[in-house]
Amino acid sequence: MLSVDTAKHLAGLLARRGINSIAVRTGADEDKSHLDGAFEILRHQRPDSWDDVIQQLNLLKGHSSARLIRRFNERLLHHLLLGDPETLAGTPRQRARIACYRDLMIASLLLAAGHTKSAAHIAQQTITRATQWEIAAAEIQALRFLRRRYATRGDNKKQNQSKEKFG
């Protein structure tokens, strides 16, 4: 679970991006209002602890409040990771770095879902962007990703090309 200070900083980043709600579109209306209420409290009132947030939402401390905090943290991170990096960071290099790591995460999710061709395509795009901006760590991760994919497919030619680039 994120600390309340970390959540305050992340809520501030989202506010700068123009995001006013982190609630999911489906589910109970009560959950939506609580998630958005917690987001507003973190953005404007700067509480010192999660207990302050729960108290301001008029919730009883217990299982439902712990579940709300966990869901709030998940939604906060979801919006940060899958949002548009153009509105998050300052310099073009920072935006490129964020986009590279976001794309690597998306490629991993696609691979886990069995969509290997789409995952490899995104990893290849990540290599191109990382090479252009000289983001070595992201490039290495993407190359490792592709090398593993080609190794499991039995595509030795492409696996060797990845090895040559990777070193």
C-alpha positions as CSV (number, residue, x, y, z in Angstrom):
1,M,0.0,0.0,0.0
2,L,1.2,3.5,-0.8
3,S,1.9,5.9,2.0
4,V,-0.5,8.8,2.2
5,D,2.4,11.2,1.3
6,T,3.1,9.3,-1.9
7,A,-0.6,9.2,-2.7
8,K,-0.7,13.0,-2.3
9,H,2.1,13.5,-4.7
10,L,0.6,11.1,-7.2
11,A,-2.8,12.8,-6.9
12,G,-1.1,16.1,-7.6
13,L,0.5,14.7,-10.7
14,L,-2.9,13.5,-11.9
15,A,-4.5,16.8,-11.1
16,R,-1.9,18.6,-13.3
17,R,-2.9,16.2,-16.1
18,G,-6.5,17.4,-15.8
19,I,-7.9,14.1,-14.3
20,N,-10.7,14.9,-11.8
21,S,-11.9,11.4,-11.2
22,I,-10.2,8.0,-10.7
23,A,-13.4,6.0,-10.1
24,V,-14.1,3.1,-12.4
25,R,-17.1,3.4,-14.7
26,T,-18.7,0.2,-13.5
27,G,-19.5,-0.9,-10.0
28,A,-21.4,0.5,-7.0
29,D,-22.1,4.2,-7.0
30,E,-21.0,4.3,-3.4
31,D,-17.5,3.1,-4.3
32,K,-17.3,5.7,-7.1
33,S,-18.1,8.5,-4.7
34,H,-15.7,7.3,-2.1
35,L,-12.9,6.9,-4.6
36,D,-13.5,10.4,-6.0
37,G,-13.9,11.8,-2.5
38,A,-10.6,10.3,-1.4
39,F,-9.0,11.8,-4.5
40,E,-10.4,15.3,-3.7
41,I,-9.3,15.1,-0.1
42,L,-5.7,14.2,-1.2
43,R,-5.7,16.9,-3.8
44,H,-7.0,19.8,-1.7
45,Q,-6.9,19.0,2.0
46,R,-3.5,17.3,2.3
47,P,-4.3,14.8,5.1
48,D,-1.5,13.4,7.4
49,S,-2.7,9.8,7.3
50,W,-5.1,7.4,5.7
51,D,-7.1,7.5,8.9
52,D,-7.8,11.2,8.3
53,V,-9.0,10.4,4.8
54,I,-11.3,7.7,6.2
55,Q,-12.6,10.0,8.9
56,Q,-13.3,12.8,6.3
57,L,-15.2,10.3,4.2
58,N,-17.3,9.4,7.3
59,L,-16.4,5.7,7.0
60,L,-16.0,3.4,9.9
61,K,-12.5,2.1,10.2
62,G,-12.4,-1.6,9.3
63,H,-12.6,-4.0,6.4
64,S,-14.5,-1.6,4.0
65,S,-12.0,1.3,4.6
66,A,-9.0,-1.0,4.0
67,R,-10.6,-2.2,0.8
68,L,-11.3,1.4,-0.3
69,I,-7.7,2.4,0.3
70,R,-6.4,-0.6,-1.6
71,R,-8.8,0.1,-4.6
72,F,-7.8,3.8,-4.4
73,N,-4.1,2.9,-4.7
74,E,-4.8,0.6,-7.6
75,R,-6.8,3.2,-9.5
76,L,-4.2,5.9,-8.8
77,L,-1.4,3.8,-10.2
78,H,-3.6,2.7,-13.2
79,H,-4.2,6.3,-14.2
80,L,-0.6,7.2,-13.9
81,L,0.8,4.3,-15.8
82,L,-1.7,4.0,-18.6
83,G,-2.3,7.7,-19.1
84,D,-0.7,10.0,-21.7
85,P,3.0,10.7,-20.7
86,E,2.8,14.0,-22.7
87,T,1.0,15.6,-19.8
88,L,3.0,14.1,-17.0
89,A,6.7,14.9,-17.3
90,G,8.6,18.1,-18.2
91,T,11.3,17.4,-20.8
92,P,10.9,15.4,-24.0
93,R,13.4,12.9,-22.7
94,Q,11.4,12.3,-19.5
95,R,8.3,11.8,-21.6
96,A,10.1,9.3,-23.8
97,R,11.3,7.4,-20.8
98,I,7.9,7.2,-19.3
99,A,6.4,6.1,-22.6
100,C,9.0,3.4,-23.0
101,Y,8.3,1.9,-19.6
102,R,4.6,2.2,-20.1
103,D,4.9,0.4,-23.4
104,L,7.0,-2.4,-21.8
105,M,4.3,-2.9,-19.2
106,I,1.6,-3.1,-21.8
107,A,3.7,-5.6,-23.8
108,S,4.1,-7.7,-20.7
109,L,0.3,-7.6,-20.1
110,L,-0.3,-8.6,-23.8
111,L,2.2,-11.5,-23.5
112,A,0.5,-12.7,-20.3
113,A,-2.8,-12.7,-22.1
114,G,-1.3,-14.8,-25.0
115,H,-1.1,-12.0,-27.6
116,T,2.6,-12.5,-28.4
117,K,2.6,-10.9,-31.8
118,S,1.1,-7.7,-30.5
119,A,3.4,-7.7,-27.5
120,A,6.5,-8.2,-29.8
121,H,5.3,-5.3,-32.0
122,I,5.1,-3.0,-29.0
123,A,8.5,-4.1,-27.7
124,Q,10.0,-3.4,-31.1
125,Q,8.5,0.1,-31.1
126,T,9.9,0.6,-27.6
127,I,13.4,-0.4,-28.8
128,T,13.1,2.2,-31.6
129,R,12.1,5.0,-29.2
130,A,14.6,4.0,-26.5
131,T,17.4,3.9,-29.1
132,Q,16.4,7.3,-30.4
133,W,16.4,8.9,-27.0
134,E,19.4,6.8,-25.7
135,I,17.4,5.2,-22.9
136,A,19.6,2.1,-22.4
137,A,17.8,0.4,-19.6
138,A,14.4,0.4,-21.4
139,E,16.2,-0.8,-24.6
140,I,17.8,-3.6,-22.8
141,Q,14.6,-4.7,-21.2
142,A,12.8,-4.6,-24.6
143,L,15.6,-6.6,-26.2
144,R,15.5,-9.2,-23.5
145,F,11.7,-9.4,-23.9
146,L,12.0,-10.1,-27.6
147,R,14.9,-12.5,-27.2
148,R,12.7,-14.6,-24.8
149,R,9.8,-14.5,-27.2
150,Y,11.9,-15.6,-30.1
151,A,13.5,-18.3,-28.0
152,T,10.2,-19.8,-27.0
153,R,9.0,-19.6,-30.7
154,G,12.1,-21.3,-31.9
155,D,13.0,-18.4,-34.2
156,N,16.8,-18.7,-34.0
157,K,17.5,-16.1,-36.6
158,K,15.6,-13.3,-34.8
159,Q,16.9,-14.6,-31.4
160,N,20.4,-14.2,-32.7
161,Q,19.7,-10.7,-34.0
162,S,18.4,-9.8,-30.5
163,K,21.5,-11.3,-28.9
164,E,23.8,-9.3,-31.2
165,K,22.1,-6.0,-30.3
166,F,22.0,-6.9,-26.6
167,G,25.6,-8.0,-26.5
